[in-house]
């Protein structure tokens, strides 16, 4: 129950992080987003771990556990976040969400293979629904998948007053680019929970904060190395004030989201917490409506695809026995529902 609650909190904060990041990439670059959002996490985790007395637990992790946690940070906070920002810049957070649900299939597959969890008919249904959701959106109204790229303001197109006011031209989604980067972010977000679970080693809630600190430090080191590429530091300091504001907010929100997520993994199975965290695709519709109403799509197919993916995520997270307790079925159907593999 506690793990599910942490997963729900992670979903809500992650959704608003996506909305803030979406607003930021309208006038800023993905490289600027990574350079700002990633380093914010390490000091935040350090302060919370110190305040809760968990900081010393970093030394209790084995070398192998530290490797898993560092890999999780690099995969999720650098690769996954970069791909997420690229996809969000191309077609908006609302359209990216259902695509990223595909990562739940990878998480479940790895949980079965690496952590010894099982596949059931209910989870198979969940997988099919998770895959169907993005397909509903992609085929919206018979339009071609590739459209004009999302416009970004340039200095020649705007006045200083417009930049300061964060005024952006009408949004047009680029589905080809969005799906390309969205699927890559799904792979990263699907693999990282397994790495976190392997690294936590049953250390509990306190250990989860120490684990998150390790992951963020590793990601920050990689982000700092990326800044050494010629011209990157100059590009970072050329960021517009509006983009800097939204990226900073995004960095704080996503760090809080990861705190909840790591705590969830510390007290509940990955196959329970990860699907609940995917409820963020519902929260992000509301977040997008509040923050990016003119820069997102809210059509019927977007809502339908989101709902289908959400039902799939719920099917992946609910146990078969819990369903059978409330749904009377014939004995033959019960036997089929209880089938497991391996």
Beta strands, then each sheet from edge to edge (+ up, - down):
strand 1: 119-120
strand 2: 340-341
sheet 1: 1+ 2-
end
